[in-house]
Amino acid sequence: GQTQYDPLFTTPAGHQGVTFVAASGDSGSFSGVQWPASSTNVLSVGGTSLNLQDTNGTYGGESSWSGSTGGFSQVEVEPSWQQGVQSSGARTTPDVAYNADPNTGFAVYDSVPEQGLSGWQVVGGTSAGAPQWAALVATADQGRALAGRGTLDGATQTLPILYSLYSAPNTSGYSTYTSYFNDVIDTGGGGWRWRWGGFGSGNPAMPGYDTATGLGTPQAAQLLQVLAGNTTSSTGGPTT
């Protein structure tokens, strides 16, 4: 049924380009990937725990959030733009990540009481990161429109462009890749990382691409330049 409905997440005929974005899920890795984030037509957003160095909000690094859902789809086939990061034959998620830990989340003011709570609250989840990635793409689309370029189609432009920026650790292009993404890396635990539903190896945030945080979190200013078509990919080819 998933592949039957995947065409719903493509730009309609005659319409300007559309990028579909979905949260990867908040169930950890135990239950497997979730759809529609696993659709090859959708940008999947996983979650991190954000560390700040001081009260001014200075970036202090990230680790994978325990609820970040990711892994290998049993239904969706590996898209061509993922072949540079893995070769399983299956679509993997997430593609990218964003702060999602409710303990390091976002201040939200709610004037309507919810379960007895109202006013300022801190919330999180991959569904908090997904709309912020959507906003990033929308900002890039605005830049493209101002330059006379078409808006981004997710499956044929946004996703291939993002993956074209990747270079594996210990390669000459790695520093360029990490100028566009924060490469989220978990430390400690001997390769084990807690995910809701149980302990599991094989899904920590490792150097480079992984199924906990994907390509990583955005270095927004630099990434916008690429998505807007104002620069080139780490492989030297034009991104437009």
Beta strands, then each sheet from edge to edge (+ up, - down):
strand 1: 20-23
strand 2: 42-52
strand 3: 59-64
strand 4: 71-77
strand 5: 90-93
strand 6: 96-99
strand 7: 106-114
strand 8: 117-123
strand 9: 181-182
strand 10: 192-195
strand 11: 198-201
strand 12: 217-218
sheet 1: 1+ 2+ 3-
sheet 2: 1+ 2+ 6+
sheet 3: 4+ 5-
sheet 4: 7+ 8-
sheet 5: 9+ 12-
sheet 6: 10+ 11-
end
